[in-house]
Amino acid sequence: MSNQTTLKSILTLIFHFSTVMVSSVTWLTFSPITYRTADYFNCSMALVNALSIAFLMAAIPFGVVAFYVLERFGLRKSLLASAWVNAFGTCLRLLSTLENISATSRLVFLCTGQFIVASVAPLPNFTPATTAATWFPASKRTLVNAIINLANPVGVIFVSSVSPRFIDQDGKLMGFGLLLPSAVMAVVSALFGSLVMSEPEPDINVERIALRMRKNNSVKTDIKKLFRNRKYVILLMCCGGGIGLYSSMIMSLEQILCPIGYSAILTGLASTTLTATGLVGSITVCCYCDFTKQLSTALKGSFIIVSLGLICFGVVITLRQNIGNYILMFFSLFGFFAMGILPIGSELAVESSYPVSEATTTGLIQQMGYLQGMLLALLIQVTGKPMSASEAARSGSVCQLSADDDDVATTLQTSEMTSNTTATILSTTTTSSSSQSSTVDFAISVCLIAGYTAILVLLLLCCFKPKYKRRELEAEEENEKLSKGETSNNRDELIQKILVT
């Protein structure tokens, strides 16, 4: 690639990253300050929680729509449309801070803006692999995929740091200041993308031509092909399980740790450690994959380490051992390898299912991750065992909150700063409804999740033998160029070979 193409590729990467991050920030805006938000908008906690859970609920139906939009309009138009819809939705949320309109109108503006952003969130979230394949050479794909996927956890850290700063000294929420950053980010991202992606995508790889020739294939046909591909189905279950595992752990972390004496502050630190080390680990593991091309080895190794770590964590929880700050070592190890599963798995899925559209391939994995995450979170809640007062006292439980509303809000705010909204739903419904609610022991839940992860590891190790279809075709194309020189006939034959593989 030329220097100009390389610069434009990097700018496109920045635009895609910013679009995903805007969705993440919009999603989690109210997570660290749920109680203050309910007071500001004069609404119930359930409605505030629904503002964020709407993103998870919208992912499945609108994810299906996203497949068709991406297939019909392509990457460039889909990302630009997503960016401008984000800008419109976030600006609409700003109208909810106007003081000269009724409380009902403010809630209408807020909920409508939130829903608009949620409806287009699948478009940028499903296409990191497409951007990597379209704008970057094969040697950079895994790293680019990882960078874009890291926009979500970066958004979590941003919201956790910024949102609590918009509470004044009297404990009142400054609504306009809270919603302004996401609106500014969305508008700037949309303008930046319009300048960067003003031209059609480049034909860096031969697969771009093959995909254009394959446009008559419907999304329905692609999905059928994917579910008939045994290797892809294995990756769908395992990588979706990895996403679900990470999500469910973040969602329920406070409830798992507080029965054995871990404070909300330490729980928040554990969540931050999990995310921060995940950022470093994902980049490191993906750089290793780009250098060695050993995607399958890296994925299996990451899964094995995560599974072993979960088993050790289950032992600690079962024995009700409070090991203090040493628990952060587990979350460092867990986060370092867990967050690399999605980008590596996405690249392997594209290789195994080639030439099916990358957006469809990775989008299904994302949706399977959302589904498994909700199911695992439900499993944790269902299998929790209520503890008696004496058991809670012996284990050093710090789960019980004061009946005073201010204390409740303050304590929850600390832990919510590094948890997502679904965690808030799970925790606040059990703690704020009654100050005398019993402490729940989730040791069995953690052991069941560890067992499920071990099953996924065995499935991956025993049944998944990857075939790098895309890599083999690109290598063959390169050999054709070197041995015979590139002619239109040779290229047409190669593309036809891709289409019938």
Contacts in CASP RR format, 6 or more apart in sequence:
PFRMAT RR
TARGET T0000
AUTHOR 0000-0000-0000
METHOD contacts of the structure
MODEL  1
MSNQTTLKSILTLIFHFSTVMVSSVTWLTFSPITYRTADYFNCSMALVNA
LSIAFLMAAIPFGVVAFYVLERFGLRKSLLASAWVNAFGTCLRLLSTLEN
ISATSRLVFLCTGQFIVASVAPLPNFTPATTAATWFPASKRTLVNAIINL
ANPVGVIFVSSVSPRFIDQDGKLMGFGLLLPSAVMAVVSALFGSLVMSEP
EPDINVERIALRMRKNNSVKTDIKKLFRNRKYVILLMCCGGGIGLYSSMI
MSLEQILCPIGYSAILTGLASTTLTATGLVGSITVCCYCDFTKQLSTALK
GSFIIVSLGLICFGVVITLRQNIGNYILMFFSLFGFFAMGILPIGSELAV
ESSYPVSEATTTGLIQQMGYLQGMLLALLIQVTGKPMSASEAARSGSVCQ
LSADDDDVATTLQTSEMTSNTTATILSTTTTSSSSQSSTVDFAISVCLIA
GYTAILVLLLLCCFKPKYKRRELEAEEENEKLSKGETSNNRDELIQKILV
T
1 9 0 8 1.000
1 137 0 8 1.000
1 204 0 8 1.000
5 202 0 8 1.000
5 204 0 8 1.000
8 135 0 8 1.000
8 196 0 8 1.000
8 202 0 8 1.000
9 135 0 8 1.000
9 136 0 8 1.000
11 192 0 8 1.000
11 196 0 8 1.000
12 131 0 8 1.000
12 135 0 8 1.000
12 196 0 8 1.000
12 197 0 8 1.000
13 131 0 8 1.000
13 135 0 8 1.000
13 136 0 8 1.000
13 144 0 8 1.000
13 147 0 8 1.000
13 148 0 8 1.000
14 192 0 8 1.000
14 196 0 8 1.000
15 79 0 8 1.000
15 83 0 8 1.000
15 189 0 8 1.000
15 192 0 8 1.000
15 193 0 8 1.000
15 196 0 8 1.000
15 197 0 8 1.000
16 79 0 8 1.000
16 124 0 8 1.000
16 127 0 8 1.000
16 128 0 8 1.000
16 131 0 8 1.000
16 148 0 8 1.000
17 147 0 8 1.000
17 148 0 8 1.000
17 150 0 8 1.000
17 151 0 8 1.000
18 151 0 8 1.000
18 185 0 8 1.000
18 188 0 8 1.000
18 189 0 8 1.000
18 192 0 8 1.000
19 79 0 8 1.000
19 82 0 8 1.000
19 83 0 8 1.000
19 86 0 8 1.000
19 124 0 8 1.000
19 189 0 8 1.000
20 124 0 8 1.000
20 125 0 8 1.000
20 128 0 8 1.000
20 148 0 8 1.000
20 149 0 8 1.000
20 151 0 8 1.000
20 152 0 8 1.000
21 151 0 8 1.000
21 152 0 8 1.000
21 154 0 8 1.000
21 155 0 8 1.000
21 158 0 8 1.000
21 185 0 8 1.000
22 83 0 8 1.000
22 86 0 8 1.000
22 90 0 8 1.000
22 117 0 8 1.000
22 182 0 8 1.000
22 185 0 8 1.000
22 186 0 8 1.000
22 189 0 8 1.000
23 55 0 8 1.000
23 86 0 8 1.000
23 117 0 8 1.000
23 120 0 8 1.000
23 121 0 8 1.000
23 124 0 8 1.000
23 125 0 8 1.000
24 151 0 8 1.000
24 152 0 8 1.000
24 154 0 8 1.000
24 155 0 8 1.000
24 156 0 8 1.000
24 159 0 8 1.000
25 155 0 8 1.000
25 158 0 8 1.000
25 159 0 8 1.000
25 181 0 8 1.000
25 182 0 8 1.000
25 185 0 8 1.000
26 86 0 8 1.000
26 90 0 8 1.000
26 93 0 8 1.000
26 114 0 8 1.000
26 117 0 8 1.000
26 182 0 8 1.000
26 186 0 8 1.000
27 52 0 8 1.000
27 55 0 8 1.000
27 117 0 8 1.000
27 118 0 8 1.000
27 121 0 8 1.000
27 420 0 8 1.000
27 421 0 8 1.000
28 52 0 8 1.000
28 155 0 8 1.000
28 156 0 8 1.000
28 159 0 8 1.000
28 420 0 8 1.000
28 421 0 8 1.000
29 159 0 8 1.000
29 163 0 8 1.000
29 178 0 8 1.000
29 179 0 8 1.000
29 182 0 8 1.000
30 37 0 8 1.000
30 48 0 8 1.000
30 51 0 8 1.000
30 52 0 8 1.000
30 163 0 8 1.000
30 421 0 8 1.000
31 52 0 8 1.000
31 159 0 8 1.000
31 160 0 8 1.000
31 163 0 8 1.000
31 416 0 8 1.000
31 417 0 8 1.000
31 419 0 8 1.000
31 420 0 8 1.000
31 421 0 8 1.000
31 424 0 8 1.000
32 159 0 8 1.000
32 160 0 8 1.000
32 163 0 8 1.000
32 164 0 8 1.000
32 413 0 8 1.000
32 416 0 8 1.000
32 417 0 8 1.000
33 163 0 8 1.000
33 164 0 8 1.000
33 166 0 8 1.000
33 167 0 8 1.000
33 173 0 8 1.000
33 178 0 8 1.000
33 413 0 8 1.000
33 416 0 8 1.000
34 45 0 8 1.000
34 48 0 8 1.000
34 49 0 8 1.000
34 412 0 8 1.000
34 413 0 8 1.000
34 416 0 8 1.000
34 424 0 8 1.000
34 428 0 8 1.000
35 45 0 8 1.000
35 408 0 8 1.000
35 409 0 8 1.000
35 412 0 8 1.000
35 413 0 8 1.000
36 167 0 8 1.000
36 171 0 8 1.000
36 172 0 8 1.000
36 173 0 8 1.000
36 409 0 8 1.000
36 413 0 8 1.000
37 48 0 8 1.000
37 173 0 8 1.000
38 44 0 8 1.000
38 45 0 8 1.000
38 47 0 8 1.000
38 48 0 8 1.000
39 172 0 8 1.000
39 173 0 8 1.000
40 172 0 8 1.000
40 173 0 8 1.000
40 175 0 8 1.000
41 47 0 8 1.000
41 48 0 8 1.000
41 96 0 8 1.000
41 103 0 8 1.000
41 106 0 8 1.000
41 107 0 8 1.000
41 110 0 8 1.000
42 103 0 8 1.000
43 103 0 8 1.000
43 107 0 8 1.000
45 428 0 8 1.000
45 432 0 8 1.000
47 107 0 8 1.000
49 421 0 8 1.000
49 424 0 8 1.000
49 425 0 8 1.000
49 428 0 8 1.000
51 110 0 8 1.000
51 111 0 8 1.000
51 114 0 8 1.000
51 421 0 8 1.000
52 420 0 8 1.000
52 421 0 8 1.000
52 422 0 8 1.000
52 424 0 8 1.000
53 421 0 8 1.000
53 422 0 8 1.000
53 425 0 8 1.000
54 114 0 8 1.000
54 115 0 8 1.000
54 118 0 8 1.000
55 118 0 8 1.000
55 121 0 8 1.000
56 370 0 8 1.000
56 374 0 8 1.000
56 422 0 8 1.000
58 115 0 8 1.000
58 118 0 8 1.000
58 119 0 8 1.000
58 121 0 8 1.000
58 122 0 8 1.000
59 121 0 8 1.000
59 122 0 8 1.000
59 125 0 8 1.000
59 366 0 8 1.000
59 367 0 8 1.000
59 370 0 8 1.000
60 367 0 8 1.000
60 370 0 8 1.000
60 371 0 8 1.000
62 118 0 8 1.000
62 119 0 8 1.000
62 120 0 8 1.000
62 121 0 8 1.000
62 122 0 8 1.000
63 122 0 8 1.000
63 126 0 8 1.000
63 363 0 8 1.000
63 367 0 8 1.000
65 122 0 8 1.000
66 78 0 8 1.000
66 122 0 8 1.000
66 123 0 8 1.000
66 126 0 8 1.000
66 359 0 8 1.000
66 363 0 8 1.000
67 126 0 8 1.000
67 219 0 8 1.000
67 223 0 8 1.000
67 359 0 8 1.000
67 360 0 8 1.000
67 363 0 8 1.000
68 219 0 8 1.000
69 78 0 8 1.000
69 81 0 8 1.000
69 123 0 8 1.000
70 78 0 8 1.000
70 123 0 8 1.000
70 126 0 8 1.000
70 127 0 8 1.000
70 130 0 8 1.000
70 357 0 8 1.000
70 359 0 8 1.000
70 360 0 8 1.000
71 215 0 8 1.000
71 218 0 8 1.000
71 219 0 8 1.000
71 222 0 8 1.000
71 357 0 8 1.000
71 359 0 8 1.000
71 360 0 8 1.000
73 81 0 8 1.000
75 127 0 8 1.000
75 130 0 8 1.000
75 131 0 8 1.000
75 134 0 8 1.000
75 201 0 8 1.000
75 359 0 8 1.000
76 197 0 8 1.000
76 200 0 8 1.000
76 201 0 8 1.000
78 123 0 8 1.000
78 127 0 8 1.000
79 123 0 8 1.000
79 124 0 8 1.000
79 127 0 8 1.000
79 193 0 8 1.000
79 197 0 8 1.000
80 190 0 8 1.000
80 193 0 8 1.000
80 194 0 8 1.000
80 197 0 8 1.000
81 120 0 8 1.000
81 123 0 8 1.000
82 120 0 8 1.000
82 121 0 8 1.000
82 123 0 8 1.000
82 124 0 8 1.000
83 186 0 8 1.000
83 189 0 8 1.000
83 190 0 8 1.000
83 193 0 8 1.000
83 194 0 8 1.000
84 190 0 8 1.000
85 116 0 8 1.000
85 117 0 8 1.000
85 119 0 8 1.000
85 120 0 8 1.000
86 117 0 8 1.000
86 120 0 8 1.000
86 186 0 8 1.000
86 189 0 8 1.000
86 190 0 8 1.000
87 183 0 8 1.000
87 186 0 8 1.000
87 187 0 8 1.000
87 189 0 8 1.000
87 190 0 8 1.000
88 113 0 8 1.000
88 116 0 8 1.000
89 112 0 8 1.000
89 113 0 8 1.000
89 114 0 8 1.000
89 116 0 8 1.000
89 117 0 8 1.000
89 186 0 8 1.000
90 113 0 8 1.000
90 117 0 8 1.000
90 179 0 8 1.000
90 182 0 8 1.000
90 183 0 8 1.000
90 185 0 8 1.000
90 186 0 8 1.000
90 187 0 8 1.000
91 183 0 8 1.000
91 186 0 8 1.000
91 187 0 8 1.000
92 109 0 8 1.000
92 112 0 8 1.000
92 113 0 8 1.000
92 116 0 8 1.000
93 109 0 8 1.000
93 110 0 8 1.000
93 113 0 8 1.000
93 114 0 8 1.000
93 179 0 8 1.000
93 182 0 8 1.000
93 183 0 8 1.000
94 176 0 8 1.000
94 179 0 8 1.000
94 180 0 8 1.000
94 183 0 8 1.000
95 101 0 8 1.000
95 106 0 8 1.000
95 109 0 8 1.000
96 106 0 8 1.000
96 107 0 8 1.000
96 109 0 8 1.000
96 110 0 8 1.000
96 179 0 8 1.000
97 106 0 8 1.000
97 175 0 8 1.000
97 176 0 8 1.000
97 177 0 8 1.000
97 179 0 8 1.000
98 106 0 8 1.000
122 363 0 8 1.000
122 366 0 8 1.000
125 152 0 8 1.000
125 363 0 8 1.000
125 366 0 8 1.000
126 359 0 8 1.000
126 362 0 8 1.000
126 363 0 8 1.000
126 366 0 8 1.000
127 358 0 8 1.000
127 359 0 8 1.000
127 362 0 8 1.000
128 144 0 8 1.000
128 145 0 8 1.000
128 148 0 8 1.000
128 149 0 8 1.000
128 343 0 8 1.000
128 346 0 8 1.000
128 362 0 8 1.000
129 141 0 8 1.000
129 145 0 8 1.000
129 346 0 8 1.000
129 347 0 8 1.000
129 349 0 8 1.000
129 350 0 8 1.000
129 358 0 8 1.000
129 359 0 8 1.000
129 361 0 8 1.000
129 362 0 8 1.000
130 357 0 8 1.000
130 358 0 8 1.000
130 359 0 8 1.000
130 362 0 8 1.000
131 144 0 8 1.000
131 148 0 8 1.000
132 140 0 8 1.000
132 141 0 8 1.000
132 142 0 8 1.000
132 144 0 8 1.000
132 145 0 8 1.000
132 148 0 8 1.000
132 347 0 8 1.000
133 141 0 8 1.000
133 205 0 8 1.000
133 207 0 8 1.000
133 208 0 8 1.000
133 350 0 8 1.000
133 358 0 8 1.000
134 201 0 8 1.000
134 202 0 8 1.000
134 204 0 8 1.000
134 208 0 8 1.000
135 144 0 8 1.000
135 201 0 8 1.000
135 202 0 8 1.000
135 204 0 8 1.000
136 144 0 8 1.000
136 204 0 8 1.000
137 204 0 8 1.000
137 205 0 8 1.000
138 205 0 8 1.000
138 470 0 8 1.000
138 471 0 8 1.000
138 474 0 8 1.000
139 290 0 8 1.000
140 290 0 8 1.000
141 290 0 8 1.000
141 347 0 8 1.000
142 286 0 8 1.000
142 289 0 8 1.000
142 290 0 8 1.000
142 295 0 8 1.000
142 343 0 8 1.000
142 344 0 8 1.000
142 347 0 8 1.000
143 283 0 8 1.000
143 286 0 8 1.000
143 287 0 8 1.000
143 290 0 8 1.000
145 286 0 8 1.000
145 343 0 8 1.000
145 346 0 8 1.000
145 347 0 8 1.000
146 282 0 8 1.000
146 283 0 8 1.000
146 285 0 8 1.000
146 286 0 8 1.000
146 340 0 8 1.000
146 343 0 8 1.000
146 344 0 8 1.000
147 283 0 8 1.000
149 282 0 8 1.000
149 342 0 8 1.000
149 343 0 8 1.000
149 346 0 8 1.000
150 279 0 8 1.000
150 282 0 8 1.000
150 283 0 8 1.000
150 339 0 8 1.000
153 275 0 8 1.000
153 278 0 8 1.000
153 279 0 8 1.000
153 339 0 8 1.000
154 279 0 8 1.000
156 275 0 8 1.000
156 418 0 8 1.000
156 420 0 8 1.000
157 272 0 8 1.000
157 275 0 8 1.000
157 276 0 8 1.000
160 272 0 8 1.000
160 417 0 8 1.000
160 418 0 8 1.000
161 417 0 8 1.000
162 181 0 8 1.000
163 178 0 8 1.000
163 417 0 8 1.000
164 413 0 8 1.000
164 417 0 8 1.000
166 173 0 8 1.000
166 174 0 8 1.000
166 175 0 8 1.000
166 177 0 8 1.000
166 178 0 8 1.000
167 173 0 8 1.000
167 174 0 8 1.000
168 174 0 8 1.000
201 208 0 8 1.000
202 208 0 8 1.000
203 209 0 8 1.000
205 474 0 8 1.000
206 473 0 8 1.000
206 474 0 8 1.000
206 477 0 8 1.000
206 491 0 8 1.000
206 494 0 8 1.000
206 495 0 8 1.000
206 498 0 8 1.000
207 354 0 8 1.000
207 355 0 8 1.000
207 470 0 8 1.000
207 473 0 8 1.000
207 474 0 8 1.000
207 498 0 8 1.000
209 491 0 8 1.000
209 495 0 8 1.000
210 355 0 8 1.000
210 495 0 8 1.000
210 498 0 8 1.000
210 499 0 8 1.000
211 355 0 8 1.000
211 357 0 8 1.000
213 495 0 8 1.000
213 499 0 8 1.000
214 355 0 8 1.000
214 499 0 8 1.000
219 357 0 8 1.000
219 360 0 8 1.000
222 356 0 8 1.000
222 357 0 8 1.000
222 360 0 8 1.000
223 360 0 8 1.000
223 364 0 8 1.000
225 353 0 8 1.000
225 356 0 8 1.000
226 232 0 8 1.000
226 233 0 8 1.000
226 236 0 8 1.000
226 353 0 8 1.000
226 356 0 8 1.000
226 360 0 8 1.000
226 361 0 8 1.000
226 364 0 8 1.000
227 233 0 8 1.000
229 352 0 8 1.000
229 353 0 8 1.000
230 463 0 8 1.000
231 352 0 8 1.000
231 353 0 8 1.000
231 464 0 8 1.000
231 465 0 8 1.000
231 466 0 8 1.000
231 467 0 8 1.000
232 349 0 8 1.000
232 352 0 8 1.000
232 353 0 8 1.000
232 361 0 8 1.000
234 459 0 8 1.000
234 460 0 8 1.000
234 463 0 8 1.000
234 464 0 8 1.000
235 345 0 8 1.000
235 348 0 8 1.000
235 349 0 8 1.000
235 352 0 8 1.000
235 365 0 8 1.000
235 464 0 8 1.000
236 349 0 8 1.000
236 364 0 8 1.000
236 365 0 8 1.000
236 368 0 8 1.000
237 368 0 8 1.000
237 456 0 8 1.000
237 459 0 8 1.000
238 303 0 8 1.000
238 456 0 8 1.000
238 459 0 8 1.000
238 460 0 8 1.000
238 464 0 8 1.000
239 341 0 8 1.000
239 342 0 8 1.000
239 345 0 8 1.000
239 346 0 8 1.000
239 349 0 8 1.000
239 365 0 8 1.000
239 368 0 8 1.000
239 369 0 8 1.000
240 365 0 8 1.000
240 368 0 8 1.000
240 369 0 8 1.000
240 372 0 8 1.000
241 368 0 8 1.000
241 369 0 8 1.000
241 372 0 8 1.000
241 373 0 8 1.000
241 376 0 8 1.000
241 453 0 8 1.000
241 456 0 8 1.000
242 303 0 8 1.000
242 306 0 8 1.000
242 338 0 8 1.000
242 341 0 8 1.000
242 342 0 8 1.000
242 369 0 8 1.000
242 372 0 8 1.000
242 453 0 8 1.000
242 456 0 8 1.000
243 341 0 8 1.000
243 342 0 8 1.000
243 365 0 8 1.000
243 366 0 8 1.000
243 368 0 8 1.000
243 369 0 8 1.000
243 370 0 8 1.000
243 372 0 8 1.000
243 373 0 8 1.000
244 369 0 8 1.000
244 370 0 8 1.000
244 372 0 8 1.000
244 373 0 8 1.000
244 376 0 8 1.000
245 306 0 8 1.000
245 310 0 8 1.000
245 338 0 8 1.000
245 372 0 8 1.000
245 373 0 8 1.000
245 376 0 8 1.000
245 449 0 8 1.000
245 453 0 8 1.000
246 335 0 8 1.000
246 338 0 8 1.000
246 339 0 8 1.000
246 341 0 8 1.000
247 369 0 8 1.000
247 370 0 8 1.000
247 373 0 8 1.000
247 376 0 8 1.000
247 377 0 8 1.000
247 420 0 8 1.000
247 422 0 8 1.000
248 373 0 8 1.000
248 376 0 8 1.000
248 377 0 8 1.000
248 379 0 8 1.000
248 380 0 8 1.000
248 449 0 8 1.000
249 274 0 8 1.000
249 334 0 8 1.000
249 449 0 8 1.000
250 271 0 8 1.000
250 274 0 8 1.000
250 419 0 8 1.000
250 420 0 8 1.000
250 423 0 8 1.000
251 373 0 8 1.000
251 377 0 8 1.000
251 419 0 8 1.000
251 420 0 8 1.000
251 422 0 8 1.000
251 423 0 8 1.000
251 426 0 8 1.000
252 377 0 8 1.000
252 380 0 8 1.000
252 381 0 8 1.000
252 423 0 8 1.000
252 426 0 8 1.000
252 442 0 8 1.000
252 445 0 8 1.000
253 267 0 8 1.000
253 268 0 8 1.000
253 270 0 8 1.000
253 271 0 8 1.000
253 274 0 8 1.000
253 419 0 8 1.000
253 423 0 8 1.000
254 264 0 8 1.000
254 267 0 8 1.000
254 268 0 8 1.000
254 415 0 8 1.000
254 419 0 8 1.000
254 423 0 8 1.000
254 427 0 8 1.000
255 380 0 8 1.000
255 399 0 8 1.000
255 426 0 8 1.000
255 427 0 8 1.000
255 430 0 8 1.000
255 440 0 8 1.000
255 442 0 8 1.000
256 317 0 8 1.000
256 380 0 8 1.000
256 442 0 8 1.000
256 445 0 8 1.000
256 446 0 8 1.000
257 266 0 8 1.000
257 267 0 8 1.000
257 270 0 8 1.000
257 327 0 8 1.000
258 264 0 8 1.000
258 267 0 8 1.000
258 397 0 8 1.000
258 398 0 8 1.000
258 399 0 8 1.000
258 439 0 8 1.000
259 320 0 8 1.000
259 387 0 8 1.000
259 392 0 8 1.000
259 395 0 8 1.000
259 396 0 8 1.000
259 397 0 8 1.000
259 399 0 8 1.000
259 439 0 8 1.000
259 440 0 8 1.000
259 441 0 8 1.000
259 442 0 8 1.000
260 317 0 8 1.000
260 320 0 8 1.000
260 321 0 8 1.000
260 322 0 8 1.000
260 395 0 8 1.000
260 396 0 8 1.000
260 397 0 8 1.000
261 322 0 8 1.000
261 395 0 8 1.000
261 396 0 8 1.000
261 397 0 8 1.000
261 398 0 8 1.000
262 270 0 8 1.000
262 322 0 8 1.000
262 324 0 8 1.000
262 327 0 8 1.000
262 398 0 8 1.000
263 398 0 8 1.000
264 398 0 8 1.000
264 411 0 8 1.000
264 412 0 8 1.000
264 414 0 8 1.000
264 415 0 8 1.000
265 414 0 8 1.000
266 324 0 8 1.000
266 325 0 8 1.000
266 327 0 8 1.000
267 415 0 8 1.000
268 414 0 8 1.000
268 415 0 8 1.000
268 417 0 8 1.000
268 418 0 8 1.000
268 419 0 8 1.000
269 328 0 8 1.000
269 418 0 8 1.000
270 327 0 8 1.000
270 328 0 8 1.000
270 331 0 8 1.000
271 331 0 8 1.000
271 418 0 8 1.000
271 419 0 8 1.000
272 418 0 8 1.000
273 328 0 8 1.000
273 331 0 8 1.000
273 332 0 8 1.000
273 335 0 8 1.000
274 331 0 8 1.000
274 332 0 8 1.000
274 334 0 8 1.000
274 335 0 8 1.000
274 338 0 8 1.000
275 335 0 8 1.000
275 339 0 8 1.000
275 418 0 8 1.000
277 331 0 8 1.000
277 332 0 8 1.000
277 333 0 8 1.000
277 335 0 8 1.000
277 336 0 8 1.000
278 335 0 8 1.000
278 336 0 8 1.000
278 338 0 8 1.000
278 339 0 8 1.000
278 340 0 8 1.000
279 339 0 8 1.000
280 336 0 8 1.000
281 335 0 8 1.000
281 336 0 8 1.000
281 337 0 8 1.000
281 339 0 8 1.000
281 340 0 8 1.000
282 339 0 8 1.000
282 340 0 8 1.000
282 343 0 8 1.000
284 336 0 8 1.000
285 298 0 8 1.000
285 302 0 8 1.000
285 337 0 8 1.000
285 340 0 8 1.000
285 344 0 8 1.000
286 340 0 8 1.000
286 343 0 8 1.000
286 344 0 8 1.000
288 294 0 8 1.000
288 298 0 8 1.000
289 295 0 8 1.000
289 298 0 8 1.000
289 344 0 8 1.000
289 347 0 8 1.000
293 471 0 8 1.000
295 344 0 8 1.000
295 345 0 8 1.000
295 347 0 8 1.000
295 348 0 8 1.000
295 351 0 8 1.000
295 466 0 8 1.000
295 468 0 8 1.000
296 348 0 8 1.000
296 464 0 8 1.000
296 466 0 8 1.000
298 344 0 8 1.000
299 341 0 8 1.000
299 344 0 8 1.000
299 345 0 8 1.000
299 348 0 8 1.000
299 460 0 8 1.000
300 457 0 8 1.000
300 460 0 8 1.000
300 461 0 8 1.000
300 464 0 8 1.000
301 337 0 8 1.000
302 337 0 8 1.000
302 338 0 8 1.000
302 340 0 8 1.000
302 341 0 8 1.000
302 344 0 8 1.000
303 341 0 8 1.000
303 453 0 8 1.000
303 456 0 8 1.000
303 457 0 8 1.000
303 460 0 8 1.000
304 457 0 8 1.000
304 461 0 8 1.000
305 333 0 8 1.000
305 337 0 8 1.000
306 334 0 8 1.000
306 337 0 8 1.000
306 338 0 8 1.000
306 341 0 8 1.000
306 453 0 8 1.000
307 450 0 8 1.000
307 453 0 8 1.000
307 454 0 8 1.000
307 456 0 8 1.000
307 457 0 8 1.000
309 330 0 8 1.000
309 333 0 8 1.000
309 334 0 8 1.000
310 334 0 8 1.000
310 446 0 8 1.000
310 449 0 8 1.000
310 450 0 8 1.000
310 451 0 8 1.000
310 453 0 8 1.000
311 450 0 8 1.000
311 451 0 8 1.000
311 454 0 8 1.000
312 330 0 8 1.000
313 330 0 8 1.000
313 334 0 8 1.000
313 446 0 8 1.000
313 450 0 8 1.000
314 443 0 8 1.000
314 446 0 8 1.000
314 447 0 8 1.000
314 450 0 8 1.000
316 323 0 8 1.000
316 327 0 8 1.000
316 330 0 8 1.000
317 442 0 8 1.000
317 443 0 8 1.000
317 446 0 8 1.000
317 447 0 8 1.000
318 443 0 8 1.000
318 446 0 8 1.000
318 447 0 8 1.000
320 394 0 8 1.000
320 395 0 8 1.000
320 441 0 8 1.000
320 443 0 8 1.000
322 396 0 8 1.000
342 365 0 8 1.000
345 365 0 8 1.000
346 361 0 8 1.000
346 362 0 8 1.000
346 365 0 8 1.000
348 466 0 8 1.000
349 361 0 8 1.000
349 362 0 8 1.000
349 365 0 8 1.000
350 358 0 8 1.000
350 361 0 8 1.000
350 362 0 8 1.000
350 470 0 8 1.000
351 466 0 8 1.000
351 467 0 8 1.000
351 468 0 8 1.000
351 469 0 8 1.000
351 470 0 8 1.000
351 471 0 8 1.000
352 466 0 8 1.000
352 467 0 8 1.000
352 469 0 8 1.000
353 361 0 8 1.000
353 469 0 8 1.000
354 469 0 8 1.000
354 470 0 8 1.000
354 473 0 8 1.000
354 498 0 8 1.000
354 501 0 8 1.000
355 469 0 8 1.000
355 470 0 8 1.000
355 498 0 8 1.000
355 499 0 8 1.000
355 501 0 8 1.000
376 449 0 8 1.000
376 452 0 8 1.000
377 422 0 8 1.000
377 426 0 8 1.000
379 445 0 8 1.000
379 448 0 8 1.000
379 449 0 8 1.000
380 442 0 8 1.000
380 445 0 8 1.000
380 446 0 8 1.000
380 449 0 8 1.000
381 426 0 8 1.000
381 445 0 8 1.000
383 442 0 8 1.000
383 444 0 8 1.000
383 445 0 8 1.000
383 448 0 8 1.000
384 440 0 8 1.000
384 441 0 8 1.000
384 442 0 8 1.000
384 444 0 8 1.000
384 445 0 8 1.000
385 440 0 8 1.000
385 441 0 8 1.000
385 442 0 8 1.000
385 443 0 8 1.000
385 444 0 8 1.000
386 438 0 8 1.000
386 439 0 8 1.000
386 440 0 8 1.000
386 441 0 8 1.000
387 395 0 8 1.000
387 397 0 8 1.000
387 438 0 8 1.000
387 439 0 8 1.000
387 440 0 8 1.000
387 441 0 8 1.000
388 438 0 8 1.000
391 439 0 8 1.000
391 441 0 8 1.000
392 399 0 8 1.000
392 400 0 8 1.000
392 438 0 8 1.000
392 439 0 8 1.000
395 441 0 8 1.000
397 439 0 8 1.000
399 431 0 8 1.000
399 439 0 8 1.000
399 440 0 8 1.000
400 435 0 8 1.000
400 436 0 8 1.000
400 437 0 8 1.000
400 439 0 8 1.000
401 407 0 8 1.000
401 408 0 8 1.000
401 411 0 8 1.000
401 412 0 8 1.000
401 431 0 8 1.000
401 432 0 8 1.000
401 435 0 8 1.000
402 408 0 8 1.000
402 435 0 8 1.000
403 435 0 8 1.000
408 431 0 8 1.000
408 432 0 8 1.000
408 435 0 8 1.000
412 424 0 8 1.000
412 427 0 8 1.000
412 428 0 8 1.000
412 431 0 8 1.000
412 432 0 8 1.000
415 427 0 8 1.000
416 423 0 8 1.000
416 424 0 8 1.000
416 427 0 8 1.000
419 427 0 8 1.000
430 437 0 8 1.000
430 440 0 8 1.000
431 437 0 8 1.000
469 501 0 8 1.000
473 494 0 8 1.000
473 497 0 8 1.000
473 498 0 8 1.000
473 501 0 8 1.000
476 494 0 8 1.000
477 491 0 8 1.000
477 494 0 8 1.000
480 486 0 8 1.000
480 490 0 8 1.000
480 494 0 8 1.000
484 490 0 8 1.000
END
